[in-house]
Amino acid sequence: MPCLLVLDNAPTAAVRHKTLCDALQKMLGTAVGFAYDANGKPSLTGYPPLRYLSVTTTGDYMVAALAGSPLGIDGERRDRFACVREGRFLAVAERFFTPEDYAFVRSDPRRFGEVWVRREAYVKYTGAGIREFPAFSVSDGNELLPEVCGVPVGPLAVPLADKSDYLFAVAGGKT
């Protein structure tokens, strides 16, 4: 399982970056740098045991996950997927999800959030971004899958006082 850092979210990317750098240095006891691949996916330099990094921001939180193997995480506030917006989310699912994932969400629109965070976690794992959404499913149309293209994908337990207000998922990062 990944090592998690739960930090306060900040209003700008620059402040979030500084907050993350400071927290990583405090946690690891050494300054670390970042390297970015061609798609902009970050990894740590200067601390080989936990060189893989994924970050998500949602609501009041920034959550960073570190692991010794590639990973991707995503999180969202549950109220983002409130029933008032079901029609909009079904339209997004129909347009951007596979037929299996669309069927899974169509049978119960409240599932959209679970599918979304798993999809986001997986594309953060691959580094390809949401342009890859049509290429994979996180469900078989009836239930969520434990793996996507051989990569473990599932819920991520983030220790928050208000954890029931959030959905988090992780892809990879099992070592």
N, CA, C and O of each residue as an XYZ file, in Angstrom:
700
protein
N       0.842     -1.188      0.000
C       0.000      0.000      0.000
C       0.884      1.247      0.000
O       1.989      1.244      0.542
N       0.380      2.296     -0.611
C       1.173      3.527     -0.659
C       1.254      4.212      0.705
O       0.409      4.013      1.578
N       2.280      5.008      0.850
C       2.435      5.890      2.000
C       1.661      7.163      1.670
O       1.848      7.739      0.598
N       0.800      7.603      2.573
C      -0.051      8.762      2.295
C       0.349      9.974      3.121
O       0.714      9.861      4.292
N       0.274     11.121      2.490
C       0.399     12.410      3.151
C      -0.913     13.145      2.936
O      -1.330     13.345      1.795
N      -1.563     13.546      4.003
C      -2.797     14.311      3.897
C      -2.477     15.735      4.338
O      -2.075     15.976      5.477
N      -2.662     16.664      3.419
C      -2.301     18.057      3.647
C      -3.504     18.960      3.385
O      -4.473     18.556      2.742
N      -3.425     20.164      3.886
C      -4.465     21.144      3.571
C      -4.338     21.551      2.108
O      -3.235     21.785      1.614
N      -5.464     21.634      1.426
C      -5.461     22.112      0.050
C      -5.116     23.595      0.065
O      -5.329     24.274      1.070
N      -4.594     24.089     -1.024
C      -4.209     25.496     -1.125
C      -4.837     26.089     -2.383
O      -5.203     25.353     -3.299
N      -4.962     27.401     -2.433
C      -5.680     28.034     -3.546
C      -4.946     28.046     -4.878
O      -5.576     28.214     -5.922
N      -3.626     27.870     -4.864
C      -2.885     27.927     -6.130
C      -1.947     26.734     -6.259
O      -1.562     26.120     -5.264
N      -1.590     26.420     -7.481
C      -0.660     25.321     -7.736
C       0.696     25.594     -7.102
O       1.332     24.673     -6.589
N       1.144     26.831     -7.129
C       2.451     27.166     -6.553
C       2.476     26.915     -5.044
O       3.455     26.387     -4.516
N       1.417     27.286     -4.365
C       1.359     27.057     -2.914
C       1.236     25.564     -2.620
O       1.859     25.066     -1.682
N       0.439     24.847     -3.410
C       0.328     23.394     -3.219
C       1.694     22.731     -3.418
O       2.070     21.847     -2.648
N       2.435     23.149     -4.440
C       3.750     22.569     -4.718
C       4.696     22.805     -3.535
O       5.385     21.882     -3.101
N       4.731     24.018     -3.020
C       5.603     24.323     -1.873
C       5.179     23.524     -0.654
O       6.023     22.972      0.051
N       3.883     23.457     -0.398
C       3.367     22.683      0.735
C       3.786     21.227      0.622
O       4.223     20.627      1.604
N       3.654     20.658     -0.565
C       4.031     19.265     -0.782
C       5.537     19.076     -0.592
O       5.957     18.133      0.079
N       6.347     19.950     -1.168
C       7.809     19.838     -1.015
C       8.216     19.891      0.453
O       9.032     19.088      0.906
N       7.649     20.832      1.188
C       7.975     20.968      2.610
C       7.563     19.720      3.391
O       8.317     19.244      4.240
N       6.376     19.191      3.110
C       5.890     18.001      3.822
C       6.727     16.771      3.480
O       7.026     15.958      4.354
N       7.105     16.635      2.212
C       7.940     15.491      1.823
C       9.309     15.564      2.495
O       9.817     14.548      2.970
N       9.905     16.744      2.540
C      11.203     16.888      3.180
C      11.107     16.549      4.663
O      11.986     15.880      5.207
N      10.053     17.005      5.312
C       9.861     16.710      6.739
C       9.655     15.205      6.955
O      10.238     14.621      7.868
N       8.828     14.587      6.115
C       8.533     13.163      6.273
C       9.744     12.289      5.963
O      10.024     11.337      6.691
N      10.464     12.605      4.884
C      11.567     11.751      4.427
C      12.913     12.127      5.039
O      13.864     11.348      4.975
N      12.996     13.304      5.627
C      14.244     13.732      6.244
C      15.306     14.178      5.255
O      16.475     14.313      5.615
N      14.910     14.408      4.018
C      15.845     14.857      3.002
C      15.081     15.631      1.936
O      13.895     15.396      1.703
N      15.775     16.544      1.306
C      15.146     17.286      0.213
C      14.967     16.358     -0.981
O      15.834     15.533     -1.271
N      13.865     16.494     -1.653
C      13.600     15.696     -2.851
C      13.298     16.633     -4.004
O      12.863     17.767     -3.803
N      13.527     16.160     -5.184
C      13.159     16.896     -6.374
C      12.095     16.126     -7.126
O      11.690     15.038     -6.715
N      11.653     16.688     -8.214
C      10.637     16.055     -9.034
C      11.151     15.915    -10.453
O      11.840     16.796    -10.969
N      10.816     14.818    -11.068
C      11.054     14.625    -12.492
C       9.681     14.397    -13.118
O       8.774     13.867    -12.477
N       9.546     14.802    -14.367
C       8.257     14.676    -15.051
C       8.468     13.937    -16.355
O       9.410     14.229    -17.093
N       7.591     12.975    -16.649
C       7.707     12.275    -17.919
C       7.079     13.113    -19.037
O       6.636     14.238    -18.805
N       7.046     12.565    -20.224
C       6.549     13.310    -21.392
C       5.093     13.755    -21.237
O       4.677     14.736    -21.853
N       4.316     13.037    -20.415
C       2.913     13.395    -20.190
C       2.721     14.293    -18.972
O       1.596     14.682    -18.658
N       3.827     14.628    -18.278
C       3.720     15.462    -17.096
C       3.521     14.702    -15.803
O       3.276     15.310    -14.761
N       3.622     13.383    -15.849
C       3.459     12.570    -14.637
C       4.700     12.725    -13.759
O       5.819     12.507    -14.224
N       4.504     13.105    -12.475
C       5.659     13.344    -11.616
C       6.205     12.075    -10.967
O       5.488     11.094    -10.772
N       7.478     12.124    -10.646
C       8.107     11.120     -9.782
C       9.121     11.860     -8.927
O       9.530     12.974     -9.253
N       9.522     11.231     -7.830
C      10.486     11.850     -6.933
C      11.901     11.523     -7.376
O      12.167     10.436     -7.890
N      12.801     12.467     -7.173
C      14.221     12.207     -7.337
C      14.864     12.433     -5.975
O      14.424     13.290     -5.209
N      15.887     11.675     -5.681
C      16.586     11.854     -4.412
C      16.109     10.951     -3.301
O      16.657     11.010     -2.200
N      15.102     10.109     -3.540
C      14.634      9.179     -2.516
C      14.123      7.911     -3.196
O      12.913      7.714     -3.311
N      15.049      7.040     -3.654
C      14.668      5.877     -4.464
C      13.625      4.922     -3.872
O      12.822      4.387     -4.636
N      13.592      4.676     -2.542
C      12.592      3.698     -2.067
C      11.143      4.081     -2.377
O      10.299      3.210     -2.586
N      10.861      5.368     -2.404
C       9.493      5.838     -2.674
C       9.537      6.841     -3.819
O       9.209      8.013     -3.634
N       9.932      6.392     -4.978
C      10.111      7.357     -6.066
C       8.842      7.658     -6.844
O       8.793      8.641     -7.585
N       7.814      6.831     -6.690
C       6.577      7.049     -7.439
C       5.617      7.895     -6.611
O       5.442      7.676     -5.413
N       5.003      8.860     -7.275
C       4.182      9.856     -6.600
C       2.906     10.102     -7.402
O       2.925     10.153     -8.632
N       1.808     10.250     -6.684
C       0.563     10.687     -7.294
C      -0.122     11.607     -6.295
O      -0.087     11.365     -5.089
N      -0.742     12.659     -6.804
C      -1.367     13.667     -5.946
C      -2.783     13.939     -6.445
O      -3.031     13.983     -7.650
N      -3.695     14.119     -5.513
C      -5.043     14.553     -5.846
C      -5.450     15.664     -4.890
O      -5.069     15.662     -3.720
N      -6.216     16.597     -5.394
C      -6.762     17.658     -4.555
C      -8.268     17.646     -4.699
O      -8.807     17.524     -5.800
N      -8.930     17.774     -3.576
C     -10.383     17.812     -3.572
C     -10.850     18.427     -2.265
O     -10.338     18.099     -1.195
N     -11.809     19.305     -2.357
C     -12.321     19.942     -1.150
C     -11.208     20.612     -0.368
O     -10.431     21.391     -0.921
N     -11.132     20.310      0.916
C     -10.140     20.926      1.798
C      -8.797     20.214      1.796
O      -7.881     20.631      2.505
N      -8.659     19.142      1.010
C      -7.480     18.284      1.136
C      -6.644     18.179     -0.135
O      -7.143     18.257     -1.257
N      -5.356     17.999      0.098
C      -4.426     17.538     -0.919
C      -3.869     16.229     -0.362
O      -3.336     16.196      0.747
N      -3.994     15.167     -1.126
C      -3.504     13.863     -0.700
C      -2.409     13.441     -1.667
O      -2.614     13.398     -2.880
N      -1.249     13.132     -1.116
C      -0.127     12.639     -1.909
C       0.118     11.188     -1.511
O       0.124     10.848     -0.328
N       0.317     10.344     -2.508
C       0.630      8.939     -2.266
C       2.004      8.650     -2.850
O       2.309      9.050     -3.973
N       2.829      7.954     -2.079
C       4.166      7.567     -2.513
C       4.278      6.056     -2.429
O       3.731      5.428     -1.523
N       4.994      5.481     -3.387
C       5.159      4.025     -3.397
C       6.453      3.658     -4.113
O       7.075      4.485     -4.780
N       6.834      2.412     -3.956
C       8.013      1.889     -4.631
C       7.706      1.354     -6.012
O       8.604      0.879     -6.708
N       6.453      1.423     -6.416
C       6.040      1.003     -7.759
C       5.047      2.036     -8.289
O       4.463      2.786     -7.508
N       4.852      2.082     -9.601
C       3.962      3.097    -10.174
C       2.564      3.050     -9.560
O       2.054      1.986     -9.211
N       1.958      4.237     -9.438
C       0.613      4.326     -8.894
C      -0.065      5.587     -9.404
O       0.574      6.494     -9.937
N      -1.355      5.613     -9.228
C      -2.167      6.795     -9.501
C      -3.279      6.836     -8.476
O      -3.843      5.797     -8.131
N      -3.602      8.020     -7.982
C      -4.723      8.157     -7.045
C      -5.639      9.266     -7.527
O      -5.226     10.176     -8.246
N      -6.883      9.167     -7.114
C      -7.819     10.249     -7.349
C      -8.795     10.288     -6.192
O      -9.071      9.268     -5.560
N      -9.310     11.469     -5.921
C     -10.306     11.641     -4.882
C     -11.265     12.743     -5.269
O     -10.904     13.682     -5.978
N     -12.467     12.621     -4.806
C     -13.505     13.634     -5.059
C     -14.421     13.705     -3.846
O     -14.618     12.721     -3.133
N     -14.971     14.889     -3.633
C     -16.026     15.034     -2.632
C     -17.280     14.340     -3.165
O     -17.625     14.494     -4.336
N     -17.946     13.593     -2.326
C     -19.165     12.894     -2.752
C     -20.245     13.867     -3.225
O     -20.995     13.558     -4.152
N     -20.328     15.033     -2.597
C     -21.402     15.956     -2.974
C     -21.223     16.512     -4.385
O     -22.156     17.086     -4.946
N     -20.034     16.346     -4.960
C     -19.829     16.739     -6.362
C     -20.745     15.928     -7.282
O     -21.109     16.379     -8.368
N     -21.104     14.745     -6.836
C     -21.915     13.839     -7.646
C     -23.358     13.782     -7.148
O     -24.017     12.748     -7.256
N     -23.836     14.882     -6.609
C     -25.190     14.933     -6.053
C     -26.228     14.555     -7.101
O     -26.039     14.786     -8.295
N     -27.304     13.983     -6.643
C     -28.367     13.491     -7.535
C     -28.925     14.571     -8.454
O     -29.437     14.251     -9.527
N     -28.839     15.840     -8.064
C     -29.347     16.936     -8.882
C     -28.688     16.912    -10.261
O     -29.281     17.349    -11.248
N     -27.486     16.411    -10.320
C     -26.716     16.435    -11.560
C     -26.712     15.094    -12.296
O     -25.941     14.919    -13.240
N     -27.546     14.157    -11.891
C     -27.512     12.815    -12.481
C     -27.567     12.834    -14.001
O     -26.813     12.113    -14.655
N     -28.436     13.639    -14.566
C     -28.564     13.688    -16.024
C     -27.273     14.103    -16.690
O     -26.882     13.536    -17.710
N     -26.613     15.087    -16.119
C     -25.328     15.543    -16.668
C     -24.284     14.436    -16.593
O     -23.531     14.224    -17.544
N     -24.237     13.740    -15.478
C     -23.239     12.684    -15.323
C     -23.518     11.503    -16.243
O     -22.590     10.874    -16.750
N     -24.789     11.203    -16.458
C     -25.113     10.130    -17.407
C     -24.678     10.510    -18.814
O     -24.210      9.654    -19.565
N     -24.824     11.768    -19.181
C     -24.373     12.223    -20.507
C     -22.858     12.112    -20.627
O     -22.349     11.709    -21.673
N     -22.132     12.465    -19.569
C     -20.666     12.326    -19.571
C     -20.289     10.852    -19.695
O     -19.409     10.499    -20.481
N     -20.948      9.997    -18.927
C     -20.653      8.560    -18.972
C     -20.918      7.990    -20.366
O     -20.117      7.208    -20.881
N     -22.031      8.377    -20.973
C     -22.358      7.867    -22.300
C     -21.319      8.303    -23.332
O     -20.956      7.535    -24.222
N     -20.851      9.524    -23.206
C     -19.912     10.054    -24.198
C     -18.475      9.554    -24.010
O     -17.785      9.279    -24.992
N     -18.014      9.433    -22.746
C     -16.600      9.191    -22.506
C     -16.262      7.817    -21.927
O     -15.103      7.405    -21.974
N     -17.239      7.107    -21.386
C     -16.971      5.804    -20.790
C     -17.180      4.705    -21.822
O     -17.799      4.918    -22.865
N     -16.656      3.533    -21.513
C     -16.916      2.366    -22.350
C     -18.376      1.956    -22.188
O     -19.029      2.379    -21.234
N     -18.902      1.138    -23.103
C     -20.283      0.670    -22.940
C     -20.504     -0.043    -21.601
O     -21.575      0.079    -21.007
N     -19.498     -0.788    -21.123
C     -19.637     -1.498    -19.846
C     -19.778     -0.513    -18.682
O     -20.662     -0.658    -17.837
N     -18.901      0.482    -18.650
C     -18.968      1.447    -17.551
C     -20.227      2.305    -17.639
O     -20.820      2.652    -16.618
N     -20.630      2.646    -18.856
C     -21.868      3.403    -19.015
C     -23.057      2.581    -18.511
O     -23.919      3.114    -17.812
N     -23.113      1.306    -18.852
C     -24.208      0.447    -18.379
C     -24.212      0.355    -16.857
O     -25.275      0.383    -16.238
N     -23.044      0.247    -16.256
C     -22.914      0.162    -14.799
C     -23.466      1.432    -14.139
O     -24.189      1.354    -13.145
N     -23.129      2.581    -14.687
C     -23.600      3.855    -14.138
C     -25.080      4.068    -14.453
O     -25.828      4.551    -13.603
N     -25.505      3.715    -15.657
C     -26.905      3.903    -16.045
C     -27.839      3.103    -15.134
O     -28.944      3.555    -14.834
N     -27.404      1.919    -14.692
C     -28.267      1.100    -13.831
C     -28.418      1.704    -12.426
O     -29.379      1.401    -11.719
N     -27.466      2.556    -12.028
C     -27.551      3.268    -10.756
C     -26.640      4.494    -10.846
O     -25.441      4.390    -10.591
N     -27.200      5.657    -11.207
C     -26.376      6.854    -11.416
C     -25.517      7.261    -10.220
O     -24.548      8.002    -10.381
N     -25.862      6.783     -9.017
C     -25.039      7.093     -7.845
C     -23.656      6.455     -7.948
O     -22.747      6.823     -7.204
N     -23.493      5.511     -8.856
C     -22.200      4.841     -9.046
C     -21.201      5.680     -9.839
O     -20.022      5.335     -9.912
N     -21.665      6.778    -10.430
C     -20.788      7.580    -11.278
C     -19.496      7.959    -10.553
O     -18.413      7.849    -11.128
N     -19.596      8.400     -9.309
C     -18.417      8.830     -8.557
C     -17.404      7.719     -8.387
O     -16.206      7.949     -8.552
N     -17.861      6.514     -8.060
C     -16.942      5.376     -7.902
C     -16.219      5.070     -9.214
O     -15.015      4.818     -9.222
N     -16.953      5.095    -10.305
C     -16.359      4.824    -11.613
C     -15.387      5.944    -11.971
O     -14.288      5.681    -12.459
N     -15.785      7.184    -11.732
C     -14.931      8.328    -12.088
C     -13.581      8.280    -11.363
O     -12.538      8.412    -12.003
N     -13.587      8.093    -10.044
C     -12.308      8.118     -9.319
C     -11.424      6.935     -9.702
O     -10.200      7.068     -9.723
N     -12.016      5.789    -10.002
C     -11.199      4.648    -10.450
C     -10.605      4.915    -11.836
O      -9.449      4.583    -12.096
N     -11.392      5.507    -12.708
C     -10.881      5.852    -14.045
C      -9.757      6.881    -13.939
O      -8.714      6.737    -14.577
N      -9.971      7.907    -13.140
C      -8.940      8.942    -12.956
C      -7.678      8.348    -12.335
O      -6.570      8.667    -12.766
N      -7.832      7.500    -11.340
C      -6.653      6.872    -10.723
C      -5.878      6.067    -11.761
O      -4.648      6.107    -11.790
N      -6.595      5.337    -12.609
C      -5.912      4.516    -13.614
C      -5.171      5.386    -14.632
O      -4.034      5.069    -14.983
N      -5.776      6.464    -15.113
C      -5.068      7.289    -16.099
C      -3.937      8.079    -15.453
O      -2.986      8.455    -16.137
N      -4.019      8.337    -14.164
C      -2.865      8.915    -13.474
C      -1.762      7.869    -13.356
O      -0.580      8.203    -13.439
N      -2.139      6.612    -13.165
C      -1.159      5.525    -13.143
C      -0.425      5.431    -14.490
O       0.802      5.338    -14.527
N      -1.169      5.455    -15.571
C      -0.538      5.319    -16.891
C       0.136      6.605    -17.340
O       1.081      6.572    -18.130
N      -0.344      7.736    -16.841
C       0.184      9.023    -17.262
C      -0.436      9.533    -18.549
O      -0.034     10.583    -19.051
N      -1.404      8.813    -19.091
C      -1.973      9.165    -20.389
C      -3.076     10.222    -20.304
O      -3.366     10.881    -21.303
N      -3.684     10.396    -19.156
C      -4.758     11.374    -19.031
C      -6.084     10.846    -19.542
O      -6.180      9.710    -20.006
N      -7.109     11.690    -19.451
C      -8.470     11.227    -19.763
C      -8.682     10.928    -21.237
O      -9.708     10.351    -21.598
N      -7.755     11.300    -22.093
C      -7.897     10.912    -23.505
C      -7.902      9.384    -23.648
O      -8.329      8.853    -24.673
N      -7.428      8.691    -22.621
C      -7.404      7.227    -22.622
C      -8.721      6.618    -22.132
O      -8.883      5.399    -22.196
N      -9.662      7.425    -21.647
C     -10.911      6.905    -21.083
C     -11.627      5.883    -21.972
O     -12.109      4.881    -21.444
N     -11.721      6.080    -23.284
C     -12.451      5.094    -24.092
C     -11.750      3.739    -24.221
O     -12.347      2.787    -24.721
N     -10.498      3.638    -23.779
C      -9.700      2.434    -24.016
C      -9.792      1.375    -22.922
O      -9.219      0.297    -23.077
N     -10.486      1.644    -21.836
C     -10.519      0.669    -20.741
C     -11.811      0.803    -19.946
O     -12.481      1.835    -19.982
N     -12.143     -0.263    -19.230
C     -13.312     -0.285    -18.348
C     -12.876     -0.584    -16.920
O     -11.907     -1.308    -16.693
N     -13.595     -0.023    -15.970
C     -13.364     -0.355    -14.566
C     -14.486     -1.244    -14.029
O     -14.487     -1.619    -12.857
N     -15.438     -1.576    -14.900
C     -16.525     -2.483    -14.530
C     -16.791     -3.412    -15.709
O     -16.332     -3.182    -16.828
N     -17.544     -4.463    -15.425
C     -17.973     -5.352    -16.513
C     -19.416     -5.063    -16.903
O     -20.042     -5.835    -17.629
N     -19.937     -3.941    -16.412
C     -21.324     -3.563    -16.659
C     -22.229     -3.923    -15.499
O     -23.307     -3.351    -15.340
N     -21.780     -4.889    -14.672
C     -22.573     -5.327    -13.524
C     -21.899     -5.048    -12.186
O     -22.569     -4.802    -11.183
N     -20.554     -5.090    -12.180
C     -19.816     -4.829    -10.947
C     -18.450     -4.231    -11.273
O     -17.949     -4.352    -12.391
N     -17.867     -3.589    -10.275
C     -16.538     -3.010    -10.450
C     -15.501     -4.116    -10.536
O     -15.615     -5.144     -9.867
N     -14.498     -3.899    -11.356
C     -13.425     -4.870    -11.538
C     -12.276     -4.591    -10.568
O     -12.012     -3.434    -10.244
N     -11.588     -5.643    -10.100
C     -10.449     -5.426     -9.200
C      -9.174     -5.010     -9.935
O      -8.220     -4.541     -9.312
N      -9.159     -5.182    -11.261
C      -7.989     -4.834    -12.065
C      -8.421     -4.205    -13.376
O      -9.499     -4.488    -13.898
N      -7.552     -3.343    -13.896
C      -7.732     -2.769    -15.223
C      -6.445     -3.048    -15.983
O      -5.377     -2.583    -15.585
N      -6.536     -3.801    -17.070
C      -5.349     -4.139    -17.875
C      -4.233     -4.709    -17.005
O      -3.062     -4.393    -17.216
N      -4.584     -5.541    -16.034
C      -3.608     -6.180    -15.156
C      -3.133     -5.338    -13.990
O      -2.291     -5.784    -13.211
N      -3.653     -4.133    -13.855
C      -3.253     -3.223    -12.778
C      -4.340     -3.221    -11.695
O      -5.505     -2.962    -11.997
N      -3.973     -3.507    -10.437
C      -4.980     -3.442     -9.371
C      -5.563     -2.037     -9.248
O      -4.828     -1.050     -9.231
N      -6.891     -1.957     -9.164
C      -7.594     -0.686     -9.003
C      -8.678     -0.897     -7.957
O      -9.450     -1.853     -8.034
N      -8.728     -0.004     -6.987
C      -9.746     -0.150     -5.955
C      -9.825      1.059     -5.063
O      -9.163      2.069     -5.302
N     -10.645      0.952     -4.023
C     -10.798      2.083     -3.105
C      -9.505      2.326     -2.322
O      -8.731      1.402     -2.070
N      -9.293      3.565     -1.951
C      -8.141      3.956     -1.147
C      -8.667      4.534      0.154
O      -9.439      5.492      0.146
N      -8.246      3.948      1.279
C      -8.662      4.447      2.590
C      -7.752      5.596      2.994
O      -6.569      5.394      3.267
N      -8.302      6.788      3.029
C      -7.552      7.981      3.419
C      -8.053      8.392      4.809
O      -9.253      8.582      5.007
N      -7.137      8.526      5.762
C      -7.559      8.833      7.139
C      -7.980     10.292      7.305
O      -7.156     11.157      7.603
N      -9.254     10.547      7.113
C      -9.819     11.885      7.267
C     -10.906     11.841      8.332
O     -11.603     10.836      8.476
N     -11.047     12.917      9.065
C     -12.123     12.991     10.056
C     -13.486     12.917      9.369
O     -14.435     12.352      9.912
N     -13.571     13.494      8.167
C     -14.828     13.513      7.419
C     -14.762     12.588      6.195
O     -15.271     12.922      5.126
N     -14.131     11.428      6.368
C     -13.874     10.523      5.238
C     -15.138     10.065      4.523
O     -15.081      9.735      3.338
N     -16.263     10.037      5.202
C     -17.492      9.611      4.525
C     -17.951     10.635      3.487
O     -18.821     10.333      2.670
N     -17.383     11.830      3.509
C     -17.727     12.864      2.531
C     -16.924     12.745      1.240
O     -17.139     13.517      0.306
N     -15.992     11.774      1.178
C     -15.068     11.671      0.051
C     -15.017     10.260     -0.520
O     -15.293      9.278      0.170
N     -14.659     10.187     -1.794
C     -14.356      8.929     -2.482
C     -12.907      9.006     -2.944
O     -12.504     10.010     -3.531
N     -12.115      7.964     -2.690
C     -10.748      7.900     -3.166
C     -10.513      6.537     -3.800
O     -11.096      5.534     -3.388
N      -9.645      6.518     -4.812
C      -9.266      5.266     -5.468
C      -7.783      5.294     -5.759
O      -7.173      6.357     -5.871
N      -7.208      4.099     -5.881
C      -5.787      3.935     -6.210
C      -5.662      2.889     -7.306
O      -6.388      1.895     -7.331
N      -4.729      3.135     -8.206
C      -4.355      2.154     -9.226
C      -2.870      1.863     -9.031
O      -2.059      2.784     -8.929
N      -2.518      0.585     -8.980
C      -1.121      0.203     -8.789
C      -0.663      0.502     -7.373
O      -1.457      0.520     -6.432
N       0.662      0.742     -7.242
C       1.235      1.144     -5.959
C       1.154      0.117     -4.854
O       1.099      0.483     -3.680
N       1.146     -1.154     -5.196
C       0.964     -2.191     -4.178
C       2.258     -2.575     -3.461
O       2.227     -3.340     -2.497
N       3.403     -2.048     -3.928
C       4.659     -2.371     -3.228
C       5.285     -1.130     -2.666
O       6.345     -1.201     -2.044
